[in-house]
Amino acid sequence: MASTERLRLPRSARLRRRPDFEGAYRDGIKVVRRPFILFVRCNELQTTRLGVTATRKIGNSPVRNRARRVIKEAFRTFRQQLPGGYDFVVVVRPSLLEMSPKQLAPELERTIREVLVEARAS
């Protein structure tokens, strides 16, 4: 069995501070999809980081925590293939609760890749 440490999204790959989230909301590219809203912003780091927001409108804390876990797991599956230097903030929408990480991963990856092409072009 694999160690849980390998299965986790490392701390260096997570957005944790409020100013980082606010910067992505303010300066990032916004893309709205049915299960989530994605904000993408360049950072001055070599790493790609993920932040997840799930408000109380989604449900109680176990429901919000499950939504965050689903997003993190989906992101973790393709994170190594992404270029470094970007912050991604995912805002959970209610329809995401019906999805598993396997269902969500292709949608999230496709959306991120589309936004990265747009970000490089501008």
N, C-alpha and C positions, 0 to 999 in steps of 0.2 A: 504494500500500500504506500502511496506517495505521502510525503510529509505535508502537513497543512501549510507550512511556510512556502512551499513551491506553488501552492494553489492560490495563495493570496496575491492581491494587487499590492506591490510593495509601497511602503509609506512615501517613498520619493516619487511615486507615480500618482499620488492623490493630492488634490487641492484640499487644503484644510483651513486656510485663513479667510475671513470674510472679505478683506480687500481684494484677494485674488478672484473671488466669485463676482464681486461688484465690478471689477475691471473687465471681466468677460462679458457681463451684462451690458456695460457701458460702451466698450470699445470693440466687442467681438461681432462676428458675423452670426446672424440669427437665422435658423432654419426651423420651420414648424412642420412636424409630422404628426400623424394620428396618435402614436403612443408616447411621443416625447417632443420637447423643444430642445434644440441643440444650439449652444453658443460656442464659437471657436475663436480663439485669440492667440496671436503669437506671443511667446514668452521669450526671455533672453537666456533660457536654459537649454541644455542639450537633451533634456528629457521631455517626454510627453506626459501630461498629467490629466487626471480625470476628477471632476467633482460632480456630485449628484445631489439634487434638491428634490425633496418630496414634501409637499405642504400637508397640513392637516385636512385639506379638502379631499385628499386621496383616501384617508382613513386613519385609524388609530395607529399607535407606534409599531405594533407587529406588522401591520400591512405596509406601512412606509418603509420599515427595515427590509422587508422581503423585496419590495420594489428596488431599493438600493442594491441589494445583493444580486438581483437579476441583472441590473445594468452593469455592475462591476464584473460579474462573471462573463457576460457577453463581451465586454470591452477587453477583458484579459485574454480572450481567445485569439484576438488579432492585433493586440497592442504592439508586439514586436515587429510587425510589418509596417507600422506607421513611421513617418519621419519624426525626428525629435524637434523640440522647440515650439510645441503647441499646448495650449490649455483647452480642454473640452469640458463644458458644463452641460449636464443633461438635467432638464426639468421634467419630472415624471408627470404624465397625464393619466387619467383613470383607465384608459383602454390598455395601458401597459400591463396592468394587473392580470390580464387574461393570457399573457404570453410567458413562455419559458425562455431561459437563456438561449436555447437552440433556435427558437423562433425569432428572437430579438436580434441576435448577433448579425445575421445578414443585412437586416434593415439598418441597424446602427452603423455597420461598416460601410455600406453603400452611401449612406448620408454623409458620413465623415469624409469619405474619399471625394464625393462631389464638392463638398465645402473646401477641401484642401486644394482642389483644382481651381476653384473660384478665388481662393485666397492668394494663390501663387500668381494668378493672372492680374490681380489688382495691385 
